[in-house]
Amino acid sequence: MKKLIQSLLAYFAKQILHKHRPTVVAVTGSVGKTSTRNAIAAVLSTKFSVRSPSENYNNEFGVPLTIIGEKSGGKSIFGWLQVFRKAIATRYTLHATSYPQILVLEYGLDHPGDISYLCQIAPPDISVLTAVTPVHAEFFTSVEDLAKEKGQIVRGMKSGGVAFLNVDEPLVMAERTDCLTVTYGFNSDADVRVENYQTDAYMDRCATRFDLCLYEERTPVVLPNLLGRGQVYAALAAVAVGKQLGMTTDEIVTGLATLQPQAGRMRPLAGIKGTLLLDDTYNAAPASMSAALDVLRDFSPVQQGRRIAVLGKMAELGRYSEDEHRLLGLHAAEVADILVCVNEEALDIRRGAIEAGMDETHIHYFKDSTEAGRWLDFNVKQGDVILIKGSQSSRMEKAVKDILAQPTQAKNLLVRQYGTWLET
């Protein structure tokens, strides 16, 4: 049944794209996919009709569902019948002007061939490649092979398509082809670049500021409540795509001003006892973990507060797992006053921190996020800045909920606050 549903979804998605011919913007990468997709959709929505998935629809089911404009039927046959009724109506009766002008899609990767398959369903007009790190590397012989599969989003474009590449990522730039390419990043060689980057990292005020350098233009940009270079990369990709589609700089900056921190993606939240929480619990990879620690470093805690890093495991790293966790520990020792390690794999984070010279009495280990949350509840104090991050399977949002100043608002503030997630 699963294979039949997958085949039908792919068929109808292709048919709908053939009829309505929207511009397809596709985003992939090891980190930053969702933030980049959301930023692009926000910017383009100021001028065009845009559809982007409201959930994490980035696989062989999610991408066609986004094209159709429906949610998953789950385990219900009637739910899937509704999906296919919508697909048939969109294909045969919906007027072309009623369909979105632009689809901003996210292409995820678990196994070799995944990106190629999605490109066969929806070949991009515009492809965006954010970064490549060893996440999802367990089914690949090397990170270079992983990069080549991610790079299929460039090679799978329509004729005349444009690729947008993060110039600061060597593995991304290695996938550059003969197609038209636009680069973005902090490097001075980037077509769309950042200068004068700074972070407002205070207990009562968080923002990222930079000068947007777009060819001959220079425009100051402020991203309230958005922290870290990852958010800047997402904004730069959105700027570059917007320009490619004919938007003015004023229109683009207006779109950037609408960006809001997403649940679980470096979202500043008020914690108990006058603490500040940096909730980055959606997922984790080596690059995003390192970037999160860099954000924590930017904060200067007040009233004898401390920088506390609460780090869960990074999943799906395959043979890179032990080394990447140890390297993370080396980095954490440079940043954090207190290190909390969660899950068995995170013992290698602890080992790396000790190796870097961190006092063992400042390192705490817990088998799961529930235990970690209880310890934090008793031990945080006023002025502490607490970064909490780990892979989805670590369920680090449970630790956030334990020390959230407004736990009754968890449903609106945190990730995975619905359905079976709340039962596990």
Secondary structure as the mmCIF struct_conf table of DSSP 4:
data_model
#
loop_
_struct_conf.conf_type_id
_struct_conf.id
_struct_conf.beg_label_comp_id
_struct_conf.beg_label_asym_id
_struct_conf.beg_label_seq_id
_struct_conf.end_label_comp_id
_struct_conf.end_label_asym_id
_struct_conf.end_label_seq_id
HELX_RH_AL_P HELX_RH_AL_P1 LYS A 2 HIS A 20
HELX_LH_PP_P HELX_LH_PP_P1 PRO A 22 PRO A 22
STRN STRN1 THR A 23 THR A 28
BEND BEND1 SER A 30 GLY A 32
HELX_RH_AL_P HELX_RH_AL_P2 LYS A 33 LEU A 44
TURN_TY1_P TURN_TY1_P1 SER A 45 LYS A 47
BEND BEND2 PHE A 48 PHE A 48
STRN STRN2 VAL A 50 ARG A 51
BEND BEND3 SER A 54 GLU A 55
BEND BEND4 ASN A 59 ASN A 59
TURN_TY1_P TURN_TY1_P2 GLU A 60 PHE A 61
HELX_RH_AL_P HELX_RH_AL_P3 GLY A 62 ILE A 68
TURN_TY1_P TURN_TY1_P3 GLY A 69 GLY A 69
TURN_TY1_P TURN_TY1_P4 GLY A 74 LYS A 75
HELX_RH_AL_P HELX_RH_AL_P4 ILE A 77 TYR A 92
TURN_TY1_P TURN_TY1_P5 THR A 93 THR A 93
BEND BEND5 LEU A 94 LEU A 94
HELX_RH_3T_P HELX_RH_3T_P1 ALA A 96 SER A 98
BEND BEND6 TYR A 99 TYR A 99
BEND BEND7 GLN A 101 GLN A 101
STRN STRN3 ILE A 102 GLU A 106
BEND BEND8 ASP A 110 HIS A 111
TURN_TY1_P TURN_TY1_P6 PRO A 112 GLY A 113
HELX_RH_AL_P HELX_RH_AL_P5 ASP A 114 ILE A 121
BEND BEND9 ALA A 122 ALA A 122
BEND BEND10 ASP A 125 ASP A 125
STRN STRN4 ILE A 126 LEU A 129
BEND BEND11 PRO A 134 PRO A 134
TURN_TY1_P TURN_TY1_P7 VAL A 135 HIS A 136
HELX_RH_3T_P HELX_RH_3T_P2 ALA A 137 PHE A 139
BEND BEND12 PHE A 140 SER A 142
HELX_RH_AL_P HELX_RH_AL_P6 VAL A 143 LYS A 150
TURN_TY1_P TURN_TY1_P8 GLY A 151 GLY A 151
HELX_RH_AL_P HELX_RH_AL_P7 GLN A 152 ARG A 155
TURN_TY1_P TURN_TY1_P9 GLY A 156 GLY A 156
BEND BEND13 MET A 157 MET A 157
HELX_LH_PP_P HELX_LH_PP_P2 LYS A 158 LYS A 158
TURN_TY1_P TURN_TY1_P10 SER A 159 GLY A 160
STRN STRN5 VAL A 162 ASN A 166
TURN_TY1_P TURN_TY1_P11 VAL A 167 ASP A 168
HELX_RH_AL_P HELX_RH_AL_P8 PRO A 170 MET A 173
TURN_TY1_P TURN_TY1_P12 ALA A 174 GLU A 175
BEND BEND14 ASP A 178 CYS A 179
STRN STRN6 LEU A 180 GLY A 185
BEND BEND15 PHE A 186 ASN A 187
TURN_TY1_P TURN_TY1_P13 SER A 188 ASP A 189
BEND BEND16 ASP A 191 ASP A 191
STRN STRN7 VAL A 192 TYR A 202
TURN_TY1_P TURN_TY1_P14 MET A 203 ASP A 204
STRN STRN8 ARG A 205 LEU A 214
TURN_TY1_P TURN_TY1_P15 TYR A 215 GLU A 216
STRN STRN9 GLU A 217 PRO A 224
TURN_TY1_P TURN_TY1_P16 ASN A 225 ASN A 225
BEND BEND17 GLY A 228 GLY A 228
HELX_RH_AL_P HELX_RH_AL_P9 ARG A 229 GLN A 244
TURN_TY1_P TURN_TY1_P17 LEU A 245 GLY A 246
HELX_RH_AL_P HELX_RH_AL_P10 THR A 249 LEU A 256
TURN_TY1_P TURN_TY1_P18 ALA A 257 THR A 258
HELX_LH_PP_P HELX_LH_PP_P3 PRO A 261 GLN A 262
TURN_TY1_P TURN_TY1_P19 ALA A 263 GLY A 264
BEND BEND18 ARG A 265 MET A 266
STRN STRN10 ARG A 267 GLY A 271
HELX_RH_3T_P HELX_RH_3T_P3 ILE A 272 GLY A 274
STRN STRN11 THR A 275 ASP A 280
BEND BEND19 TYR A 282 TYR A 282
HELX_RH_AL_P HELX_RH_AL_P11 PRO A 286 ASP A 298
BEND BEND20 VAL A 302 VAL A 302
TURN_TY1_P TURN_TY1_P20 GLN A 303 GLN A 304
STRN STRN12 ARG A 307 LEU A 311
BEND BEND21 GLU A 316 GLU A 316
HELX_RH_3T_P HELX_RH_3T_P4 GLY A 318 TYR A 320
HELX_RH_AL_P HELX_RH_AL_P12 SER A 321 VAL A 335
BEND BEND22 ASP A 337 ASP A 337
STRN STRN13 ILE A 338 VAL A 342
BEND BEND23 ASN A 343 ASN A 343
HELX_RH_3T_P HELX_RH_3T_P5 GLU A 344 ALA A 346
HELX_RH_AL_P HELX_RH_AL_P13 LEU A 347 GLU A 355
TURN_TY1_P TURN_TY1_P21 ALA A 356 GLY A 357
HELX_RH_3T_P HELX_RH_3T_P6 GLU A 360 HIS A 362
STRN STRN14 ILE A 363 PHE A 366
BEND BEND24 LYS A 367 ASP A 368
HELX_RH_AL_P HELX_RH_AL_P14 SER A 369 ASN A 379
TURN_TY1_P TURN_TY1_P22 GLN A 382 GLY A 383
STRN STRN15 VAL A 385 LYS A 389
HELX_RH_3T_P HELX_RH_3T_P7 GLN A 392 SER A 394
TURN_TY1_P TURN_TY1_P23 MET A 396 MET A 396
HELX_RH_AL_P HELX_RH_AL_P15 GLU A 397 ASP A 402
TURN_TY1_P TURN_TY1_P24 ILE A 403 ILE A 403
STRN STRN16 LEU A 404 LEU A 404
BEND BEND25 ALA A 405 ALA A 405
HELX_RH_3T_P HELX_RH_3T_P8 PRO A 407 GLN A 409
HELX_RH_AL_P HELX_RH_AL_P16 ALA A 410 LEU A 413
BEND BEND26 LEU A 414 ARG A 416
BEND BEND27 TYR A 418 TYR A 418
HELX_RH_3T_P HELX_RH_3T_P9 GLY A 419 GLU A 423
#
